[in-house]
């Protein structure tokens, strides 16, 4: 049998740590209280996963898993270190700002609610959009009654801002 097909001769696949969602160049890493807690919870989960890996795996599999975990932890620690917490305002402004929940309506569609959050907290399936997204940038600074134009793959879409709310921290 050729040595090319034996386990002793196989090269380990390169270890690729999945990157976090990038912050735009020069952008501050703003986070909501919920976003900061999610980052902290992720850090705790990575620490627990590391303990499980150290206790349950051996050899190359363990080394591979620990390298991945270390890379993810370094990326996460960088985000935690650079995080700038933005608390909800005591007296909510009527303008769309970071952390706002914005109710909008397009001419041909139902009402939608978007919450403007940090990059790591963004989850469009849950209506949480990063402050750096085109939609968030179109909404920032608007008030109820204003119309924001958002460039989409289907063309420009006009969204009327119906309400601006600031969910409490926590």
C-alpha positions in Angstrom: 0.0 0.0 0.0 1.3 3.5 -0.8 2.3 5.6 2.1 0.2 8.4 0.6 -2.9 6.6 2.0 -1.7 5.8 5.5 -2.6 7.9 8.5 1.0 8.5 9.4 1.6 10.4 6.2 -1.6 12.5 6.2 -1.2 16.2 6.7 -3.6 17.8 9.2 -6.0 20.2 7.7 -5.0 23.8 8.4 -6.7 25.2 11.4 -9.0 28.0 10.4 -10.7 30.0 13.1 -14.0 31.4 11.8 -13.8 35.2 11.9 -16.2 37.4 13.9 -18.3 39.8 12.0 -15.9 42.7 11.1 -16.2 46.1 12.5 -16.0 48.8 9.8 -12.6 50.4 9.6 -12.3 53.1 12.3 -15.7 52.2 13.9 -16.1 52.2 17.6 -17.2 48.8 19.0 -20.5 50.1 20.5 -22.5 47.5 22.4 -25.9 47.5 24.1 -26.1 46.1 27.7 -27.6 43.0 26.2 -24.9 42.8 23.6 -22.2 43.1 26.3 -23.8 40.3 28.3 -24.0 38.1 25.2 -20.2 38.6 24.7 -19.5 37.8 28.4 -21.8 34.7 28.2 -19.9 33.5 25.1 -16.6 33.9 27.0 -17.9 31.8 29.8 -19.1 29.1 27.3 -15.7 29.0 25.6 -14.0 28.5 29.0 -16.4 25.6 29.8 -15.8 24.1 26.3 -12.1 24.3 26.9 -12.4 22.3 30.1 -14.6 19.7 28.3 -12.0 19.4 25.5 -9.1 19.1 28.0 -10.9 16.4 29.9 -12.4 14.4 27.0 -10.0 14.5 24.0 -6.5 13.3 23.4 -3.6 13.8 20.9 -4.1 15.6 17.7 -7.9 16.0 18.1 -7.3 17.7 21.4 -4.6 20.0 20.1 -6.8 20.9 17.1 -9.8 21.7 19.3 -7.7 23.7 21.8 -6.1 25.7 18.9 -9.6 26.6 17.6 -10.8 27.6 21.0 -7.8 29.7 21.7 -8.3 31.6 18.4 -11.9 32.2 19.1 -11.1 33.3 22.7 -8.5 35.8 21.4 -11.0 37.3 18.9 -13.6 37.5 21.6 -11.3 39.0 24.2 -10.4 41.7 21.6 -14.0 42.5 21.2 -14.7 42.6 24.9 -11.7 44.9 25.5 -12.8 47.3 22.8 -16.5 47.3 23.7 -18.0 50.7 24.5 -21.2 50.2 26.4 -24.1 52.5 25.4 -26.8 52.5 28.0 -30.4 53.3 27.1 -31.1 57.0 27.6 -32.9 58.0 30.9 -35.2 60.2 28.9 -35.5 58.5 25.5 -35.0 60.9 22.7 -37.5 60.9 19.8 -34.7 60.4 17.3 -33.3 57.1 16.2 -30.0 56.4 17.9 -27.9 53.3 18.8 -30.0 50.9 20.8 -33.4 52.1 19.5 -36.2 49.9 18.4 -37.6 51.5 15.3 -41.0 50.6 13.9 -41.1 51.2 10.1 -43.5 50.6 7.3 -42.9 50.4 3.6 -45.6 51.6 1.2 -46.3 48.0 0.1 -45.5 46.0 3.2 -46.3 45.3 6.8 -44.9 47.1 9.8 -41.4 45.9 10.8 -39.4 46.6 14.0 -35.6 46.9 13.8 -33.4 47.3 16.8 -30.1 49.0 16.1 -27.3 47.1 18.0 -23.6 46.3 17.9 -22.0 44.2 15.3 -21.7 41.1 17.5 -25.4 41.3 18.6 -26.8 41.8 15.1 -29.2 39.1 14.0 -31.4 40.2 11.1 -33.7 37.1 11.6 -34.6 38.6 15.0 -34.8 42.2 13.8 -31.5 43.2 15.3 -29.4 45.1 12.8 -25.8 46.4 13.2 -25.4 50.1 13.5 -23.1 50.0 10.5 -25.6 48.3 8.2 -27.1 50.4 5.3 -30.6 50.1 6.9 -29.4 51.3 10.3 -27.5 54.2 8.7 -30.6 55.2 6.8 -32.7 55.2 10.0 -30.2 56.9 12.4 -31.2 60.5 13.2 -34.8 60.0 11.9 -37.9 60.7 13.9 -41.5 59.3 13.8 -43.1 60.6 10.6 -39.8 60.8 8.7 -39.2 58.8 5.6 -35.8 57.0 5.2 -34.7 55.8 1.8 -32.8 52.5 1.8 -30.9 51.1 -1.2 -31.8 47.4 -1.6 -31.1 44.8 -4.3 -34.6 45.5 -5.6 -33.9 49.3 -5.8 -34.5 52.2 -3.4 -37.1 51.4 -0.8 -38.8 54.1 1.3 -39.6 53.4 4.9 -41.7 55.6 7.1 -40.6 55.7 10.7 -43.7 55.1 12.8 -42.2 54.9 16.2 -38.9 55.1 18.1 -38.5 53.3 21.4 -35.6 52.5 23.7 -36.0 49.1 25.4 -34.8 49.1 29.0 -31.4 47.6 29.7 -31.3 43.9 30.6 
